[in-house]
Amino acid sequence: MSANESLGRAQELAERLRARLENLERLAEAGDVDAAVDDLAEIAELAKQIEAEVQRARASADAGA
């Protein structure tokens, strides 16, 4: 996978992360603790996936340099 592809994937994941954060805010306002905890777990997973894509992009860029 190229650096650009990895960065594109990271951007897609970041958009999903933003949507989850917005949903988390709504859940917090509604007091829905169980759903908020579920969203936090998904947010953490998305953050890990973003970090992995950034690392892939960095490795791909370094290999091409």
mmCIF file as Biopython writes it, N, C-alpha, C and O atoms, coordinates in Angstrom:
data_model
#
loop_
_atom_site.group_PDB
_atom_site.id
_atom_site.type_symbol
_atom_site.label_atom_id
_atom_site.label_alt_id
_atom_site.label_comp_id
_atom_site.label_asym_id
_atom_site.label_entity_id
_atom_site.label_seq_id
_atom_site.pdbx_PDB_ins_code
_atom_site.Cartn_x
_atom_site.Cartn_y
_atom_site.Cartn_z
_atom_site.occupancy
_atom_site.B_iso_or_equiv
_atom_site.auth_seq_id
_atom_site.auth_asym_id
_atom_site.pdbx_PDB_model_num
ATOM 1   N N  . MET A ? 1  ? 0.847   -1.173 0.000  1.0 0.0 1  A 1 
ATOM 2   C CA . MET A ? 1  ? 0.000   0.000  0.000  1.0 0.0 1  A 1 
ATOM 3   C C  . MET A ? 1  ? 0.894   1.238  0.000  1.0 0.0 1  A 1 
ATOM 4   O O  . MET A ? 1  ? 1.871   1.306  0.745  1.0 0.0 1  A 1 
ATOM 5   N N  . SER A ? 2  ? 0.558   2.200  -0.827 1.0 0.0 2  A 1 
ATOM 6   C CA . SER A ? 2  ? 1.375   3.408  -0.924 1.0 0.0 2  A 1 
ATOM 7   C C  . SER A ? 2  ? 1.097   4.347  0.253  1.0 0.0 2  A 1 
ATOM 8   O O  . SER A ? 2  ? 0.114   4.206  0.981  1.0 0.0 2  A 1 
ATOM 9   N N  . ALA A ? 3  ? 1.992   5.295  0.404  1.0 0.0 3  A 1 
ATOM 10  C CA . ALA A ? 3  ? 1.822   6.287  1.474  1.0 0.0 3  A 1 
ATOM 11  C C  . ALA A ? 3  ? 0.518   7.054  1.287  1.0 0.0 3  A 1 
ATOM 12  O O  . ALA A ? 3  ? -0.197  7.307  2.255  1.0 0.0 3  A 1 
ATOM 13  N N  . ASN A ? 4  ? 0.207   7.422  0.051  1.0 0.0 4  A 1 
ATOM 14  C CA . ASN A ? 4  ? -1.028  8.168  -0.206 1.0 0.0 4  A 1 
ATOM 15  C C  . ASN A ? 4  ? -2.261  7.341  0.120  1.0 0.0 4  A 1 
ATOM 16  O O  . ASN A ? 4  ? -3.236  7.866  0.658  1.0 0.0 4  A 1 
ATOM 17  N N  . GLU A ? 5  ? -2.227  6.052  -0.199 1.0 0.0 5  A 1 
ATOM 18  C CA . GLU A ? 5  ? -3.355  5.179  0.118  1.0 0.0 5  A 1 
ATOM 19  C C  . GLU A ? 5  ? -3.541  5.059  1.625  1.0 0.0 5  A 1 
ATOM 20  O O  . GLU A ? 5  ? -4.666  5.099  2.124  1.0 0.0 5  A 1 
ATOM 21  N N  . SER A ? 6  ? -2.441  4.913  2.342  1.0 0.0 6  A 1 
ATOM 22  C CA . SER A ? 6  ? -2.511  4.823  3.802  1.0 0.0 6  A 1 
ATOM 23  C C  . SER A ? 6  ? -3.040  6.114  4.405  1.0 0.0 6  A 1 
ATOM 24  O O  . SER A ? 6  ? -3.856  6.092  5.326  1.0 0.0 6  A 1 
ATOM 25  N N  . LEU A ? 7  ? -2.573  7.230  3.883  1.0 0.0 7  A 1 
ATOM 26  C CA . LEU A ? 7  ? -3.069  8.514  4.393  1.0 0.0 7  A 1 
ATOM 27  C C  . LEU A ? 7  ? -4.539  8.715  4.074  1.0 0.0 7  A 1 
ATOM 28  O O  . LEU A ? 7  ? -5.283  9.260  4.890  1.0 0.0 7  A 1 
ATOM 29  N N  . GLY A ? 8  ? -4.965  8.281  2.896  1.0 0.0 8  A 1 
ATOM 30  C CA . GLY A ? 8  ? -6.379  8.355  2.538  1.0 0.0 8  A 1 
ATOM 31  C C  . GLY A ? 8  ? -7.223  7.520  3.473  1.0 0.0 8  A 1 
ATOM 32  O O  . GLY A ? 8  ? -8.290  7.947  3.914  1.0 0.0 8  A 1 
ATOM 33  N N  . ARG A ? 9  ? -6.739  6.319  3.774  1.0 0.0 9  A 1 
ATOM 34  C CA . ARG A ? 9  ? -7.448  5.445  4.717  1.0 0.0 9  A 1 
ATOM 35  C C  . ARG A ? 9  ? -7.487  6.090  6.096  1.0 0.0 9  A 1 
ATOM 36  O O  . ARG A ? 9  ? -8.513  6.030  6.774  1.0 0.0 9  A 1 
ATOM 37  N N  . ALA A ? 10 ? -6.397  6.700  6.520  1.0 0.0 10 A 1 
ATOM 38  C CA . ALA A ? 10 ? -6.361  7.379  7.822  1.0 0.0 10 A 1 
ATOM 39  C C  . ALA A ? 10 ? -7.382  8.512  7.861  1.0 0.0 10 A 1 
ATOM 40  O O  . ALA A ? 10 ? -8.033  8.720  8.885  1.0 0.0 10 A 1 
ATOM 41  N N  . GLN A ? 11 ? -7.527  9.241  6.765  1.0 0.0 11 A 1 
ATOM 42  C CA . GLN A ? 11 ? -8.516  10.315 6.708  1.0 0.0 11 A 1 
ATOM 43  C C  . GLN A ? 11 ? -9.933  9.769  6.832  1.0 0.0 11 A 1 
ATOM 44  O O  . GLN A ? 11 ? -10.764 10.343 7.536  1.0 0.0 11 A 1 
ATOM 45  N N  . GLU A ? 12 ? -10.208 8.663  6.152  1.0 0.0 12 A 1 
ATOM 46  C CA . GLU A ? 12 ? -11.528 8.037  6.260  1.0 0.0 12 A 1 
ATOM 47  C C  . GLU A ? 12 ? -11.806 7.624  7.702  1.0 0.0 12 A 1 
ATOM 48  O O  . GLU A ? 12 ? -12.900 7.842  8.224  1.0 0.0 12 A 1 
ATOM 49  N N  . LEU A ? 13 ? -10.808 7.028  8.332  1.0 0.0 13 A 1 
ATOM 50  C CA . LEU A ? 13 ? -10.966 6.621  9.723  1.0 0.0 13 A 1 
ATOM 51  C C  . LEU A ? 13 ? -11.156 7.828  10.634 1.0 0.0 13 A 1 
ATOM 52  O O  . LEU A ? 13 ? -11.931 7.769  11.589 1.0 0.0 13 A 1 
ATOM 53  N N  . ALA A ? 14 ? -10.457 8.916  10.348 1.0 0.0 14 A 1 
ATOM 54  C CA . ALA A ? 14 ? -10.600 10.134 11.151 1.0 0.0 14 A 1 
ATOM 55  C C  . ALA A ? 14 ? -12.016 10.706 11.029 1.0 0.0 14 A 1 
ATOM 56  O O  . ALA A ? 14 ? -12.560 11.223 12.004 1.0 0.0 14 A 1 
ATOM 57  N N  . GLU A ? 15 ? -12.605 10.616 9.851  1.0 0.0 15 A 1 
ATOM 58  C CA . GLU A ? 15 ? -13.978 11.073 9.677  1.0 0.0 15 A 1 
ATOM 59  C C  . GLU A ? 15 ? -14.929 10.218 10.513 1.0 0.0 15 A 1 
ATOM 60  O O  . GLU A ? 15 ? -15.852 10.737 11.142 1.0 0.0 15 A 1 
ATOM 61  N N  . ARG A ? 16 ? -14.697 8.909  10.513 1.0 0.0 16 A 1 
ATOM 62  C CA . ARG A ? 16 ? -15.515 8.028  11.351 1.0 0.0 16 A 1 
ATOM 63  C C  . ARG A ? 16 ? -15.318 8.351  12.824 1.0 0.0 16 A 1 
ATOM 64  O O  . ARG A ? 16 ? -16.265 8.314  13.609 1.0 0.0 16 A 1 
ATOM 65  N N  . LEU A ? 17 ? -14.082 8.667  13.193 1.0 0.0 17 A 1 
ATOM 66  C CA . LEU A ? 17 ? -13.778 9.035  14.575 1.0 0.0 17 A 1 
ATOM 67  C C  . LEU A ? 17 ? -14.534 10.293 14.979 1.0 0.0 17 A 1 
ATOM 68  O O  . LEU A ? 17 ? -15.117 10.354 16.062 1.0 0.0 17 A 1 
ATOM 69  N N  . ARG A ? 18 ? -14.521 11.291 14.111 1.0 0.0 18 A 1 
ATOM 70  C CA . ARG A ? 18 ? -15.252 12.539 14.407 1.0 0.0 18 A 1 
ATOM 71  C C  . ARG A ? 18 ? -16.741 12.270 14.602 1.0 0.0 18 A 1 
ATOM 72  O O  . ARG A ? 18 ? -17.368 12.831 15.501 1.0 0.0 18 A 1 
ATOM 73  N N  . ALA A ? 19 ? -17.302 11.412 13.758 1.0 0.0 19 A 1 
ATOM 74  C CA . ALA A ? 19 ? -18.727 11.077 13.883 1.0 0.0 19 A 1 
ATOM 75  C C  . ALA A ? 19 ? -18.998 10.392 15.215 1.0 0.0 19 A 1 
ATOM 76  O O  . ALA A ? 19 ? -19.999 10.675 15.872 1.0 0.0 19 A 1 
ATOM 77  N N  . ARG A ? 20 ? -18.107 9.493  15.610 1.0 0.0 20 A 1 
ATOM 78  C CA . ARG A ? 20 ? -18.274 8.802  16.893 1.0 0.0 20 A 1 
ATOM 79  C C  . ARG A ? 20 ? -18.157 9.789  18.058 1.0 0.0 20 A 1 
ATOM 80  O O  . ARG A ? 20 ? -18.897 9.686  19.036 1.0 0.0 20 A 1 
ATOM 81  N N  . LEU A ? 21 ? -17.237 10.737 17.955 1.0 0.0 21 A 1 
ATOM 82  C CA . LEU A ? 21 ? -17.092 11.743 19.018 1.0 0.0 21 A 1 
ATOM 83  C C  . LEU A ? 21 ? -18.355 12.593 19.146 1.0 0.0 21 A 1 
ATOM 84  O O  . LEU A ? 21 ? -18.792 12.905 20.254 1.0 0.0 21 A 1 
ATOM 85  N N  . GLU A ? 22 ? -18.937 12.964 18.009 1.0 0.0 22 A 1 
ATOM 86  C CA . GLU A ? 22 ? -20.181 13.725 18.043 1.0 0.0 22 A 1 
ATOM 87  C C  . GLU A ? 22 ? -21.291 12.902 18.680 1.0 0.0 22 A 1 
ATOM 88  O O  . GLU A ? 22 ? -22.081 13.416 19.471 1.0 0.0 22 A 1 
ATOM 89  N N  . ASN A ? 23 ? -21.345 11.620 18.329 1.0 0.0 23 A 1 
ATOM 90  C CA . ASN A ? 23 ? -22.353 10.742 18.915 1.0 0.0 23 A 1 
ATOM 91  C C  . ASN A ? 23 ? -22.126 10.593 20.416 1.0 0.0 23 A 1 
ATOM 92  O O  . ASN A ? 23 ? -23.081 10.569 21.193 1.0 0.0 23 A 1 
ATOM 93  N N  . LEU A ? 24 ? -20.865 10.494 20.820 1.0 0.0 24 A 1 
ATOM 94  C CA . LEU A ? 24 ? -20.538 10.386 22.236 1.0 0.0 24 A 1 
ATOM 95  C C  . LEU A ? 24 ? -21.046 11.611 23.002 1.0 0.0 24 A 1 
ATOM 96  O O  . LEU A ? 24 ? -21.583 11.481 24.102 1.0 0.0 24 A 1 
ATOM 97  N N  . GLU A ? 25 ? -20.875 12.786 22.423 1.0 0.0 25 A 1 
ATOM 98  C CA . GLU A ? 25 ? -21.382 14.000 23.067 1.0 0.0 25 A 1 
ATOM 99  C C  . GLU A ? 25 ? -22.895 13.936 23.254 1.0 0.0 25 A 1 
ATOM 100 O O  . GLU A ? 25 ? -23.415 14.304 24.308 1.0 0.0 25 A 1 
ATOM 101 N N  . ARG A ? 26 ? -23.597 13.466 22.221 1.0 0.0 26 A 1 
ATOM 102 C CA . ARG A ? 26 ? -25.058 13.337 22.324 1.0 0.0 26 A 1 
ATOM 103 C C  . ARG A ? 26 ? -25.439 12.331 23.411 1.0 0.0 26 A 1 
ATOM 104 O O  . ARG A ? 26 ? -26.365 12.561 24.188 1.0 0.0 26 A 1 
ATOM 105 N N  . LEU A ? 27 ? -24.721 11.228 23.453 1.0 0.0 27 A 1 
ATOM 106 C CA . LEU A ? 27 ? -25.009 10.217 24.469 1.0 0.0 27 A 1 
ATOM 107 C C  . LEU A ? 27 ? -24.742 10.744 25.874 1.0 0.0 27 A 1 
ATOM 108 O O  . LEU A ? 27 ? -25.498 10.465 26.804 1.0 0.0 27 A 1 
ATOM 109 N N  . ALA A ? 28 ? -23.670 11.501 26.020 1.0 0.0 28 A 1 
ATOM 110 C CA . ALA A ? 28 ? -23.341 12.076 27.320 1.0 0.0 28 A 1 
ATOM 111 C C  . ALA A ? 28 ? -24.432 13.050 27.770 1.0 0.0 28 A 1 
ATOM 112 O O  . ALA A ? 28 ? -24.827 13.063 28.936 1.0 0.0 28 A 1 
ATOM 113 N N  . GLU A ? 29 ? -24.906 13.859 26.834 1.0 0.0 29 A 1 
ATOM 114 C CA . GLU A ? 29 ? -25.974 14.801 27.165 1.0 0.0 29 A 1 
ATOM 115 C C  . GLU A ? 29 ? -27.252 14.068 27.553 1.0 0.0 29 A 1 
ATOM 116 O O  . GLU A ? 29 ? -27.998 14.529 28.416 1.0 0.0 29 A 1 
ATOM 117 N N  . ALA A ? 30 ? -27.504 12.925 26.913 1.0 0.0 30 A 1 
ATOM 118 C CA . ALA A ? 30 ? -28.707 12.144 27.193 1.0 0.0 30 A 1 
ATOM 119 C C  . ALA A ? 30 ? -28.543 11.263 28.438 1.0 0.0 30 A 1 
ATOM 120 O O  . ALA A ? 30 ? -29.520 10.713 28.947 1.0 0.0 30 A 1 
ATOM 121 N N  . GLY A ? 31 ? -27.320 11.135 28.918 1.0 0.0 31 A 1 
ATOM 122 C CA . GLY A ? 31 ? -27.067 10.314 30.091 1.0 0.0 31 A 1 
ATOM 123 C C  . GLY A ? 31 ? -27.060 8.819  29.805 1.0 0.0 31 A 1 
ATOM 124 O O  . GLY A ? 31 ? -27.255 8.017  30.719 1.0 0.0 31 A 1 
ATOM 125 N N  . ASP A ? 32 ? -26.842 8.436  28.568 1.0 0.0 32 A 1 
ATOM 126 C CA . ASP A ? 32 ? -26.822 7.025  28.171 1.0 0.0 32 A 1 
ATOM 127 C C  . ASP A ? 32 ? -25.411 6.464  28.368 1.0 0.0 32 A 1 
ATOM 128 O O  . ASP A ? 32 ? -24.611 6.405  27.434 1.0 0.0 32 A 1 
ATOM 129 N N  . VAL A ? 33 ? -25.134 6.061  29.587 1.0 0.0 33 A 1 
ATOM 130 C CA . VAL A ? 33 ? -23.785 5.647  29.963 1.0 0.0 33 A 1 
ATOM 131 C C  . VAL A ? 33 ? -23.345 4.385  29.221 1.0 0.0 33 A 1 
ATOM 132 O O  . VAL A ? 33 ? -22.215 4.321  28.739 1.0 0.0 33 A 1 
ATOM 133 N N  . ASP A ? 34 ? -24.214 3.389  29.123 1.0 0.0 34 A 1 
ATOM 134 C CA . ASP A ? 34 ? -23.830 2.131  28.470 1.0 0.0 34 A 1 
ATOM 135 C C  . ASP A ? 34 ? -23.445 2.352  27.014 1.0 0.0 34 A 1 
ATOM 136 O O  . ASP A ? 34 ? -22.425 1.842  26.549 1.0 0.0 34 A 1 
ATOM 137 N N  . ALA A ? 35 ? -24.259 3.109  26.302 1.0 0.0 35 A 1 
ATOM 138 C CA . ALA A ? 35 ? -23.949 3.388  24.896 1.0 0.0 35 A 1 
ATOM 139 C C  . ALA A ? 35 ? -22.686 4.236  24.785 1.0 0.0 35 A 1 
ATOM 140 O O  . ALA A ? 35 ? -21.905 4.059  23.850 1.0 0.0 35 A 1 
ATOM 141 N N  . ALA A ? 36 ? -22.480 5.147  25.720 1.0 0.0 36 A 1 
ATOM 142 C CA . ALA A ? 36 ? -21.281 5.988  25.703 1.0 0.0 36 A 1 
ATOM 143 C C  . ALA A ? 36 ? -20.033 5.145  25.887 1.0 0.0 36 A 1 
ATOM 144 O O  . ALA A ? 36 ? -19.019 5.386  25.232 1.0 0.0 36 A 1 
ATOM 145 N N  . VAL A ? 37 ? -20.097 4.162  26.768 1.0 0.0 37 A 1 
ATOM 146 C CA . VAL A ? 37 ? -18.950 3.275  26.979 1.0 0.0 37 A 1 
ATOM 147 C C  . VAL A ? 37 ? -18.661 2.485  25.703 1.0 0.0 37 A 1 
ATOM 148 O O  . VAL A ? 37 ? -17.502 2.310  25.326 1.0 0.0 37 A 1 
ATOM 149 N N  . ASP A ? 38 ? -19.712 2.012  25.041 1.0 0.0 38 A 1 
ATOM 150 C CA . ASP A ? 38 ? -19.524 1.303  23.773 1.0 0.0 38 A 1 
ATOM 151 C C  . ASP A ? 38 ? -18.865 2.204  22.739 1.0 0.0 38 A 1 
ATOM 152 O O  . ASP A ? 38 ? -17.963 1.777  22.019 1.0 0.0 38 A 1 
ATOM 153 N N  . ASP A ? 39 ? -19.317 3.448  22.668 1.0 0.0 39 A 1 
ATOM 154 C CA . ASP A ? 39 ? -18.727 4.395  21.720 1.0 0.0 39 A 1 
ATOM 155 C C  . ASP A ? 39 ? -17.263 4.675  22.063 1.0 0.0 39 A 1 
ATOM 156 O O  . ASP A ? 39 ? -16.429 4.795  21.165 1.0 0.0 39 A 1 
ATOM 157 N N  . LEU A ? 40 ? -16.951 4.778  23.341 1.0 0.0 40 A 1 
ATOM 158 C CA . LEU A ? 40 ? -15.561 5.001  23.743 1.0 0.0 40 A 1 
ATOM 159 C C  . LEU A ? 40 ? -14.668 3.855  23.293 1.0 0.0 40 A 1 
ATOM 160 O O  . LEU A ? 40 ? -13.537 4.077  22.861 1.0 0.0 40 A 1 
ATOM 161 N N  . ALA A ? 41 ? -15.169 2.641  23.394 1.0 0.0 41 A 1 
ATOM 162 C CA . ALA A ? 41 ? -14.388 1.485  22.939 1.0 0.0 41 A 1 
ATOM 163 C C  . ALA A ? 41 ? -14.158 1.568  21.433 1.0 0.0 41 A 1 
ATOM 164 O O  . ALA A ? 41 ? -13.062 1.274  20.955 1.0 0.0 41 A 1 
ATOM 165 N N  . GLU A ? 42 ? -15.178 1.966  20.687 1.0 0.0 42 A 1 
ATOM 166 C CA . GLU A ? 42 ? -15.015 2.093  19.238 1.0 0.0 42 A 1 
ATOM 167 C C  . GLU A ? 42 ? -14.076 3.246  18.895 1.0 0.0 42 A 1 
ATOM 168 O O  . GLU A ? 42 ? -13.288 3.142  17.955 1.0 0.0 42 A 1 
ATOM 169 N N  . ILE A ? 43 ? -14.149 4.329  19.636 1.0 0.0 43 A 1 
ATOM 170 C CA . ILE A ? 43 ? -13.249 5.467  19.427 1.0 0.0 43 A 1 
ATOM 171 C C  . ILE A ? 43 ? -11.798 5.035  19.641 1.0 0.0 43 A 1 
ATOM 172 O O  . ILE A ? 43 ? -10.913 5.401  18.867 1.0 0.0 43 A 1 
ATOM 173 N N  . ALA A ? 44 ? -11.565 4.265  20.686 1.0 0.0 44 A 1 
ATOM 174 C CA . ALA A ? 44 ? -10.205 3.779  20.963 1.0 0.0 44 A 1 
ATOM 175 C C  . ALA A ? 44 ? -9.708  2.900  19.823 1.0 0.0 44 A 1 
ATOM 176 O O  . ALA A ? 44 ? -8.552  3.011  19.415 1.0 0.0 44 A 1 
ATOM 177 N N  . GLU A ? 45 ? -10.564 2.033  19.310 1.0 0.0 45 A 1 
ATOM 178 C CA . GLU A ? 45 ? -10.180 1.158  18.205 1.0 0.0 45 A 1 
ATOM 179 C C  . GLU A ? 45 ? -9.878  1.963  16.941 1.0 0.0 45 A 1 
ATOM 180 O O  . GLU A ? 45 ? -8.906  1.684  16.240 1.0 0.0 45 A 1 
ATOM 181 N N  . LEU A ? 46 ? -10.708 2.954  16.657 1.0 0.0 46 A 1 
ATOM 182 C CA . LEU A ? 46 ? -10.467 3.804  15.492 1.0 0.0 46 A 1 
ATOM 183 C C  . LEU A ? 46 ? -9.139  4.535  15.615 1.0 0.0 46 A 1 
ATOM 184 O O  . LEU A ? 46 ? -8.398  4.659  14.639 1.0 0.0 46 A 1 
ATOM 185 N N  . ALA A ? 47 ? -8.838  5.021  16.821 1.0 0.0 47 A 1 
ATOM 186 C CA . ALA A ? 47 ? -7.568  5.719  17.042 1.0 0.0 47 A 1 
ATOM 187 C C  . ALA A ? 47 ? -6.384  4.792  16.777 1.0 0.0 47 A 1 
ATOM 188 O O  . ALA A ? 47 ? -5.383  5.213  16.197 1.0 0.0 47 A 1 
ATOM 189 N N  . LYS A ? 48 ? -6.496  3.524  17.202 1.0 0.0 48 A 1 
ATOM 190 C CA . LYS A ? 48 ? -5.433  2.551  16.937 1.0 0.0 48 A 1 
ATOM 191 C C  . LYS A ? 48 ? -5.274  2.318  15.435 1.0 0.0 48 A 1 
ATOM 192 O O  . LYS A ? 48 ? -4.156  2.232  14.929 1.0 0.0 48 A 1 
ATOM 193 N N  . GLN A ? 49 ? -6.391  2.218  14.734 1.0 0.0 49 A 1 
ATOM 194 C CA . GLN A ? 49 ? -6.342  1.996  13.290 1.0 0.0 49 A 1 
ATOM 195 C C  . GLN A ? 49 ? -5.719  3.193  12.572 1.0 0.0 49 A 1 
ATOM 196 O O  . GLN A ? 49 ? -4.954  3.023  11.623 1.0 0.0 49 A 1 
ATOM 197 N N  . ILE A ? 50 ? -6.046  4.397  13.027 1.0 0.0 50 A 1 
ATOM 198 C CA . ILE A ? 50 ? -5.462  5.602  12.428 1.0 0.0 50 A 1 
ATOM 199 C C  . ILE A ? 50 ? -3.952  5.596  12.638 1.0 0.0 50 A 1 
ATOM 200 O O  . ILE A ? 50 ? -3.193  5.872  11.709 1.0 0.0 50 A 1 
ATOM 201 N N  . GLU A ? 51 ? -3.521  5.288  13.840 1.0 0.0 51 A 1 
ATOM 202 C CA . GLU A ? 51 ? -2.087  5.246  14.133 1.0 0.0 51 A 1 
ATOM 203 C C  . GLU A ? 51 ? -1.385  4.221  13.249 1.0 0.0 51 A 1 
ATOM 204 O O  . GLU A ? 51 ? -0.288  4.482  12.754 1.0 0.0 51 A 1 
ATOM 205 N N  . ALA A ? 52 ? -2.000  3.066  13.045 1.0 0.0 52 A 1 
ATOM 206 C CA . ALA A ? 52 ? -1.404  2.036  12.194 1.0 0.0 52 A 1 
ATOM 207 C C  . ALA A ? 52 ? -1.276  2.522  10.756 1.0 0.0 52 A 1 
ATOM 208 O O  . ALA A ? 52 ? -0.259  2.270  10.109 1.0 0.0 52 A 1 
ATOM 209 N N  . GLU A ? 53 ? -2.285  3.210  10.249 1.0 0.0 53 A 1 
ATOM 210 C CA . GLU A ? 53 ? -2.226  3.727  8.878  1.0 0.0 53 A 1 
ATOM 211 C C  . GLU A ? 53 ? -1.146  4.800  8.742  1.0 0.0 53 A 1 
ATOM 212 O O  . GLU A ? 53 ? -0.437  4.848  7.737  1.0 0.0 53 A 1 
ATOM 213 N N  . VAL A ? 54 ? -1.025  5.647  9.742  1.0 0.0 54 A 1 
ATOM 214 C CA . VAL A ? 54 ? 0.016   6.687  9.710  1.0 0.0 54 A 1 
ATOM 215 C C  . VAL A ? 54 ? 1.396   6.034  9.718  1.0 0.0 54 A 1 
ATOM 216 O O  . VAL A ? 54 ? 2.297   6.467  8.999  1.0 0.0 54 A 1 
ATOM 217 N N  . GLN A ? 55 ? 1.557   4.995  10.532 1.0 0.0 55 A 1 
ATOM 218 C CA . GLN A ? 55 ? 2.841   4.281  10.567 1.0 0.0 55 A 1 
ATOM 219 C C  . GLN A ? 55 ? 3.138   3.627  9.212  1.0 0.0 55 A 1 
ATOM 220 O O  . GLN A ? 55 ? 4.279   3.645  8.749  1.0 0.0 55 A 1 
ATOM 221 N N  . ARG A ? 56 ? 2.105   3.047  8.578  1.0 0.0 56 A 1 
ATOM 222 C CA . ARG A ? 56 ? 2.292   2.439  7.255  1.0 0.0 56 A 1 
ATOM 223 C C  . ARG A ? 56 ? 2.694   3.506  6.232  1.0 0.0 56 A 1 
ATOM 224 O O  . ARG A ? 56 ? 3.575   3.291  5.401  1.0 0.0 56 A 1 
ATOM 225 N N  . ALA A ? 57 ? 2.028   4.656  6.314  1.0 0.0 57 A 1 
ATOM 226 C CA . ALA A ? 57 ? 2.347   5.747  5.378  1.0 0.0 57 A 1 
ATOM 227 C C  . ALA A ? 57 ? 3.798   6.200  5.576  1.0 0.0 57 A 1 
ATOM 228 O O  . ALA A ? 57 ? 4.528   6.432  4.612  1.0 0.0 57 A 1 
ATOM 229 N N  . ARG A ? 58 ? 4.190   6.318  6.818  1.0 0.0 58 A 1 
ATOM 230 C CA . ARG A ? 58 ? 5.554   6.753  7.134  1.0 0.0 58 A 1 
ATOM 231 C C  . ARG A ? 58 ? 6.575   5.729  6.617  1.0 0.0 58 A 1 
ATOM 232 O O  . ARG A ? 58 ? 7.585   6.096  6.015  1.0 0.0 58 A 1 
ATOM 233 N N  . ALA A ? 59 ? 6.301   4.451  6.858  1.0 0.0 59 A 1 
ATOM 234 C CA . ALA A ? 59 ? 7.215   3.398  6.391  1.0 0.0 59 A 1 
ATOM 235 C C  . ALA A ? 59 ? 7.282   3.364  4.864  1.0 0.0 59 A 1 
ATOM 236 O O  . ALA A ? 59 ? 8.351   3.172  4.284  1.0 0.0 59 A 1 
ATOM 237 N N  . SER A ? 60 ? 6.145   3.549  4.230  1.0 0.0 60 A 1 
ATOM 238 C CA . SER A ? 60 ? 6.099   3.552  2.767  1.0 0.0 60 A 1 
ATOM 239 C C  . SER A ? 60 ? 6.864   4.748  2.210  1.0 0.0 60 A 1 
ATOM 240 O O  . SER A ? 60 ? 7.598   4.623  1.229  1.0 0.0 60 A 1 
ATOM 241 N N  . ALA A ? 61 ? 6.688   5.899  2.837  1.0 0.0 61 A 1 
ATOM 242 C CA . ALA A ? 61 ? 7.406   7.104  2.394  1.0 0.0 61 A 1 
ATOM 243 C C  . ALA A ? 61 ? 8.906   6.949  2.602  1.0 0.0 61 A 1 
ATOM 244 O O  . ALA A ? 61 ? 9.703   7.343  1.750  1.0 0.0 61 A 1 
ATOM 245 N N  . ASP A ? 62 ? 9.287   6.370  3.742  1.0 0.0 62 A 1 
ATOM 246 C CA . ASP A ? 62 ? 10.715  6.163  4.010  1.0 0.0 62 A 1 
ATOM 247 C C  . ASP A ? 62 ? 11.333  5.168  3.019  1.0 0.0 62 A 1 
ATOM 248 O O  . ASP A ? 62 ? 12.480  5.326  2.601  1.0 0.0 62 A 1 
ATOM 249 N N  . ALA A ? 63 ? 10.563  4.152  2.653  1.0 0.0 63 A 1 
ATOM 250 C CA . ALA A ? 63 ? 11.067  3.160  1.706  1.0 0.0 63 A 1 
ATOM 251 C C  . ALA A ? 63 ? 11.248  3.755  0.317  1.0 0.0 63 A 1 
ATOM 252 O O  . ALA A ? 63 ? 12.124  3.330  -0.436 1.0 0.0 63 A 1 
ATOM 253 N N  . GLY A ? 64 ? 10.420  4.736  -0.021 1.0 0.0 64 A 1 
ATOM 254 C CA . GLY A ? 64 ? 10.496  5.367  -1.332 1.0 0.0 64 A 1 
ATOM 255 C C  . GLY A ? 64 ? 11.502  6.496  -1.403 1.0 0.0 64 A 1 
ATOM 256 O O  . GLY A ? 64 ? 11.833  6.969  -2.491 1.0 0.0 64 A 1 
ATOM 257 N N  . ALA A ? 65 ? 11.989  6.931  -0.257 1.0 0.0 65 A 1 
ATOM 258 C CA . ALA A ? 65 ? 12.914  8.069  -0.224 1.0 0.0 65 A 1 
ATOM 259 C C  . ALA A ? 65 ? 14.325  7.690  -0.560 1.0 0.0 65 A 1 
ATOM 260 O O  . ALA A ? 65 ? 15.208  8.547  -0.571 1.0 0.0 65 A 1 
#
